[in-house]
């Protein structure tokens, strides 16, 4: 543990952020710190925490698979903001569920034991099961799941609802769509590398709406979820509401980086089958060779890239008073500036 505060001291306005060394969690921890809140970040021992320590953010070394580390991290905190997850559908079912569903349950239990006042859960619009229809709102009930990531995130939400209904903890669920911005190594960074390597695949010519959400707009929603009295017990879609398609977004990335635009497109059905085959092959290779790189295509990626990510943000606007503060040109410019530095 580093930093001036230690677990067990007066909690004040202290926030625990899980996944604090990641893309969304890192932006969130920094924003809360800038706002004058005490922040404790749950990080793995192997994580790069240089940006967090530079801001004086307290670190709690632990893991969503370790109940004891969660109890220590939550102690003395007033709020928990849960960004940590295993974003994968090529790991084993046991691995993904242990982190996303069981880990969320264990974190909720730790928060209750620590008398945390409010728990903000970062879920995903993937929980809708990629319905592919416009204007999907929070009342939509998924009809099934094409990958384990989506299913285990839905299971995690069930754990959040359990805690809320029990009366032990005030909980808010945020369901962001496709989050982009500086630091998005696993999504935007991989797309940029694929574009530069001329192996970026479009699905159905990239015609579907991408559901873009600039990361700082998501963080604005999280801060409002901490503050609004009527937020607990509710789930909110968080999306900028842009009509930007995957084709446009990828073309904008390519043009901004000065590299060729994506040329290759495959039909949705073929992409889905290819994603499944690659997942199976990569699981076998990982067991045999300890491979750490993800497959070139997965069912989760196919669901996001090949189905409309058009979700209603009306509830967040009405209940939280949220508006997407950063527009697409500004968000794109900031993302490209980061990418140029990252890929140089």
C-alpha positions, 0 to 999 in steps of 0.5 A: 500500500502506498500513499498518505492514507491507510485502510482503516483511517477516517474515510472522509470522501474516499473512493475506491476505484477498481481497475484503476490502472486501466483505460476507463478506471485510470481516467476515473481515478484521475478525475476524482483526484482532480475534483479533490476526492481521496482516491484509492485504486485497486491494482494488480501487482504487475500493473503499470501504476506510474500515472496513478502514483504521479497524482498521489493516488493511493494504491491497494494491491489486489485482485477481483479473484482475491476476496481478502484483498477486496476487503482490505481495499474497501475498508475506510471507503465511502464510495466504490466505483467498480471498473475492473473486469475481464474483457474477453470471450476467449478466456475460459468460462471459469476465468471470465465468470470468476472475475466478472460475476463472482468478483463483483459479488465479492466486491459488493460483500466487501463494500457492505462490510465496510459500510460503503454508502454508494456503489457505482458499477460499470457494466456494458451495453453488451448485456443487451446481447447485440439486439441490432435495433435502434433506440434500445433503452434500459427496459430491453430484456436480452434474449440470449448471449453470443459470448461469455463476456456479455453473459457474465456482465449480465450476471454481475448486474444481477449481483448488483441488483441483489445488493440494492434490493437487500437495502445494504448498499445504494447501487447505480449501474452504468452501461457504456457503449463503445468507449474511445479516447486517449489510453484505449489500447485494447480497442482504438490502439488495436484498430490503429495497429490493424489499419497501419498493418493493412489487416483491419477487417470491416463487417458488412462494410462498416455500415453499423452505428458504432455507439461511440462514447468519449471516455470523459463523457462517461466519467462525467456520468459516473460523477453525476451517479455519485451525486444524484439522490435519485440515481441508486437502484437505476441503470443508465445507458451512456452513449454520446448518441452519435450516428457515426458508423464504424466505417466513418470512425475507422476512416477518420482514424486512418486519415488522421494517422496518414495510413490507408483506409480499411479495404476488406469486408466480410459478411456478419455470418461469416465473421461470427463463424470465423470469430468462434473458430479463432477463439477455440484455436487461441484457447488451445494455443494459450494452453500449449504455449502460454500465448497472451495476445488476443485472437484477431477476431472474436464473437464479442468483437463481431457483435460490437462491430457487426450489429447496430450499437444504437442505444437511447441515452434519454434516461441518463439525460433526464435522471442524471442531468447528463449531457455529452460534454466533449463532441466527436471532432474534439474527442477524435482529435484528442484520440489521434494525438494520443495515438500518434504519440503511442505509435511513434 
